[in-house]
Amino acid sequence: MTSRFTIFLGAALVLAITPGPGIFYVLARSLRGGRKEGVLSAAGTFLGGLVHVAAAAFGLSAILAASAIAFETVRYAGAAYLIYLGYRMTRSRHEEMNPGEEEASGNTFSQGVLTEVLNPKTALFFLSFIPQFVSIQQGHVAGQFLLLGAISVTLNTCADLVVACFAGPLGSRLKRSAKLRSRQRAGSGAAMIGLGVYVATARNS
């Protein structure tokens, strides 16, 4: 059991530091609103990841794996949401960074939750990766799944927080430079839209 857990930690760590949609999402939000927005995004994706862990542990995510219609519905819903966020970000590229905008960033947490919950590939990842390290002989399969899933999500979030902390300081410069702010918003919005298009067009593998 110890060796199996060690292998799991190693594999989960490698997967966590491998750039993927989650890291790029947090990076885009960090560049838009600074470190605070990046941390809130990471916290949101963390909670969204735990939702998938719980769903997979109790068999709900198996529906996505078995039903092509369910998978496609969730995938396109998630892609549309990302594109919508990117569109809003691009559209506001010339707006001043005022107190109202700072307050609006409070929605970043819930947006992060929705972005992760509406990503069916996260559910399928947990269904394909974690069961390899669950021991039926040990019993409490759902409990093992929850523990391993929580560890995996935590490692992913740690990687996201590192990204947010390094990208965040750039956010303070955006408040002082309208030109830089416009470029970063346009770039981040385009990245978000691109991520949504990728989610919509990527084949399940």
N, C-alpha and C positions, 0 to 999 in steps of 0.2 A: 504493500500500500504506500509506503514511504517513497520508494523509487518511482512509482506511478505518479504520485503527487509532485515529485521533483521534475519529472518530464513535463507534466502539465504546466507547472510554473514557468519553465523555460520556454515552452511553446507559446503560452499566453503572453509572455513578456515580448517575445519576438513579434508576435502579431500586434501587440499594443503600440510598438514603436515604428511599425511599418506604416508609412503614409497612406491614408485611406479617406473616404468621404467624411468621416467624423472629424479627423484632424483638420481637413481643409475647411469644413464648416466652421469650426472654432476659430481657425485662422482668419477667415473672412469676417466673422463678427468682431474679432479682436481689432482688426485693422479699421473697422468701421467705428467702433465706440470705445476702444481702449481696453485696458486690462480688465476692468470691472465687467464689461459686456462679454469678454472672452470667458471669464470665470463663470458668469451666469450661464453662458451657453454650454460650457463643460458640465456644469451641475445639472442642467436640463437634460443633456444627452445621457448623463449618468442615471438619472431617474428613469428615463425612457428605456435605457438598457436593462434596468432591473425589472421593468414591466415585461420585457421579452423573456427574461430569465424565469420569472414566475409563470408566465404563460407556457413556456416550453416545459418547465418542470411538471406542470399539471396537465400537459397534453393539448392545450389550446392551440399552440403554434403548429401542431401536427396537421391541423386543418389547412394551413397555408401550404404545407408541403404536399398534401394530398389533392388539393383543389386548385386547378389552374385558374379558375375564375376568381377565387378568393385572393390568390397571389397577385394576379394582374390588377385587381381592383385596388388593393393596398399599395402596390408599386406605383401605379399611376396617380393615386391620391397623394402619395408622398412626393412624387416628382412635381406635380402641379403646385404643391405647397412651397417647395423650394424655389420654383420658377417665380411664383408670386412674391416671395420675399426678395428675390433678386430684382424683380421689376420695381418694387417699392423703393429699394435701396438706390437703384439707378435713377429713378425719377426724382429722388430728393437730393441729387448730387450737388445742386446749386443752392440749396437751402442753408441758412445759417445754423450753426450748432447752438441752439438756444435752450433755455431751461425746459421748454416743452419737449424738446427732443431727448434731453437727458431723462425726463420722466418716462418717455415712451420706451426707453431701453429696459424698463422694468418688465416689459413683456418678453424680453429675451429668454428668460428662464422657461416660460411656458412654450415658447417657440422651439426651444431646444428639445423639450420633452416631446412635442408633436413630431418634430423632424425625425427623431429616433424611433418613436413608436410606429410611425408610418413607413419605416424602412423594413420591408419583408426579408431582405437579405440578412439583417441582424438576427431575426428569428430563425432562419434556416441555418445560419452559422452556428448558433447554439445547439440546434438539433443535430448537426453533423459533427461538431467538434467535441463538446463536453461529454456526450455518452461514451466516448472512447476511454474516459478516465473514471467512469462510474462503475463501482463494483457491486454486482447484484448480491454476492455472498455477504457483503457487509450490511445489507439491508438498508432501509430508509433511503430508497433511491431518490425520491423527490428532495429529501434533505441534502443529499450529496450534490444533486443537480443545482440546488439553490446556492450552496456554499461555493462550488466551483464557478458557477455563473457570476456570483457576486464578486469573487476574486478577479475574474476576467474583466468585468465591467470596471472595477476599481483601477486595475492596471491601465485600461484604456483611458480612463478619466485622468489619471496621473500624467499620461503623455499629453493629453489635451491641455492640462493646466500648465505644463512646461511651455507649450506653444503659446498659450494665452499670455504668460508672463513675459516671454521674449518679444512677442508682437505688440503687447499692450502699450509700452512706452511710446510707440509711434502714434498712438491715438492722441496723446497730448499735443503733438505737433499739428494734428488736423484742426484743432481748435484755434490755432494761431495763423494758419495758412489756408485761405479760401481755395486757392488753386490746387494745393496738395489735397485738400479735403475732397474737392470735386473729383480729382483723378482717382483717389482711393475708393470713393464711393462707387464710381463707375466701374473700376476694376473688380471690387468686391461683389458688386451686383452681377457683373458678367460671370464671375466665378460661380456665384450661387445659381444663376440660370444654367450655366454649363453643367453643374453638378446635377441639377434637376433633369436636364436632357439626358445625361449619362444614366441616371437611375431609370428613366423611362425607356431607354433604348438598349440597355445592357441585357444580355441574355442570362438566364439563370444557369449557373455552372457550379 
